[in-house]
């Protein structure tokens, strides 16, 4: 069984002591997104950020496990309505489901405390143990640079397989994008695309990550980014998590 070590991109939540948080030009309000067919809108209203979620994806942590898939893996035949026809198996299913919801709520709250305000998983793809799951996330943090180029440099990992930041124009505003195909020590590949935007004193990073299927990421990347909307001045990072 191969094990991959995910090298997470640095969350740019570093505020230079005595220097304050640099301020970049603010974004401007744009028209609401038109969602592609099968997409649902995920709205982090508290932070003024919304983004479309493709069909077969859902808001979930990296630890998300569908209890129904787990039951199926145990050999239980789950019907179309989610019932096995066995009272004992259905009772076990409900207990597993309740426990999974509690753990998932806690995991998502922990992500939010780290500035990851939206985290979306491709739940239609069966995960492989120790493999980086296919997902995308929206992270907000204080600026470390008054320029978009400087913010992109702060996000860069400077690892083999990573391309230089490239300026692009998104419906939500000007951005930089960094594509990378990182070779892992076990021989696997982790493919990422990171989009960096700024709004005043806040940096927003939308990151797409997969080790399983780069084609899946490439198929949703543009339509998802076209749905990103940011309310100017509202994307204030949460306070740092307490140890």
C-alpha positions, -999 to 999 in steps of 0.1 A, spaced: 0 0 0 16 33 -10 14 63 12 15 98 0 26 128 20 6 159 12 26 190 12 0 216 20 3 251 5 12 277 31 -18 294 46 -8 330 43 -20 341 77 13 356 87 10 392 99 44 409 102 48 422 137 48 460 138 39 463 101 2 456 102 -17 440 73 -9 453 38 -39 466 19 -45 457 -18 -70 474 -41 -105 463 -32 -127 441 -55 -158 455 -71 -193 440 -69 -203 418 -98 -235 402 -110 -246 370 -94 -233 338 -109 -252 318 -134 -248 282 -123 -241 254 -149 -266 226 -150 -264 203 -120 -245 228 -99 -256 240 -65 -245 272 -49 -225 271 -16 -228 304 2 -205 313 31 -226 343 38 -207 353 69 -176 359 47 -194 372 17 -181 344 -5 -201 319 -27 -191 293 -52 -208 266 -73 -205 229 -65 -207 204 -93 -230 174 -93 -214 145 -74 -195 169 -51 -205 181 -16 -192 202 12 -172 178 34 -139 174 52 -110 153 40 -121 128 67 -156 124 53 -168 88 50 -203 80 37 -218 55 61 -238 39 33 -207 32 14 -192 18 45 -222 -5 50 -220 -16 14 -184 -24 19 -194 -46 48 -216 -66 24 -249 -50 34 -272 -44 4 -285 -9 8 -317 -3 -12 -325 28 -33 -342 44 -2 -312 38 20 -328 9 38 -314 -26 39 -347 -42 48 -331 -55 81 -341 -36 113 -308 -45 129 -287 -32 99 -309 -1 96 -304 7 133 -266 3 129 -268 26 98 -286 53 118 -261 51 146 -232 53 122 -249 82 103 -254 102 135 -218 97 146 -205 106 112 -225 139 112 -211 149 146 -175 142 135 -180 159 102 -195 191 119 -164 192 142 -140 187 113 -156 215 92 -155 238 122 -118 231 127 -112 239 90 -131 272 93 -110 281 123 -79 277 101 -95 300 75 -108 273 52 -143 285 49 -155 262 21 -142 226 16 -157 205 -12 -151 168 -19 -157 147 -50 -178 121 -32 -186 102 -64 -150 90 -66 -140 61 -43 -110 71 -22 -78 52 -20 -63 48 15 -34 73 22 -40 90 -12 -47 127 -14 -85 129 -20 -99 150 -48 -113 182 -35 -113 220 -37 -113 246 -10 -117 284 -4 -93 299 22 -92 334 34 -63 350 54 -48 384 61 -27 399 33 11 396 34 15 419 4 -2 449 -11 1 434 -45 -15 404 -61 19 393 -74 33 394 -39 4 374 -25 9 347 -52 46 345 -42 36 339 -6 13 310 -17 40 294 -39 56 263 -25 87 264 -47 88 227 -53 96 207 -84 67 205 -108 52 239 -97 47 265 -124 52 303 -120 21 323 -111 2 336 -141 -22 366 -141 -58 359 -152 -91 376 -152 -120 359 -134 -156 371 -132 -150 378 -95 -119 400 -103 -82 399 -111 -63 368 -99 -31 348 -102 -31 311 -109 -5 285 -100 -6 251 -115 16 222 -102 22 186 -108 42 175 -78 60 141 -77 56 125 -43 83 104 -26 63 72 -32 61 79 -69 25 94 -69 15 127 -84 -4 154 -67 -20 178 -92 -30 213 -79 -44 246 -92 -44 275 -68 -62 308 -77 -52 338 -56 -74 370 -53 -72 400 -30 -98 423 -15 -84 451 6 -66 434 36 -77 399 27 -63 372 4 -86 346 -10 -72 313 -23 -92 287 -42 -73 255 -44 -81 224 -65 -62 192 -54 -62 156 -66 -39 126 -66 -65 103 -81 -78 119 -113 -63 151 -128 -90 149 -155 -117 154 -129 -101 186 -116 -95 200 -151 -132 194 -160 -146 214 -131 -119 240 -125 -130 267 -149 -168 263 -145 -163 264 -107 -141 295 -108 -166 312 -131 -192 309 -103 -170 324 -75 -184 356 -61 -169 378 -34 -188 406 -16 -162 435 -14 -150 441 21 -168 412 38 -142 385 35 -127 390 70 -106 360 82 -117 343 114 -96 349 145 -66 325 149 -75 292 164 -64 288 201 -41 260 209 
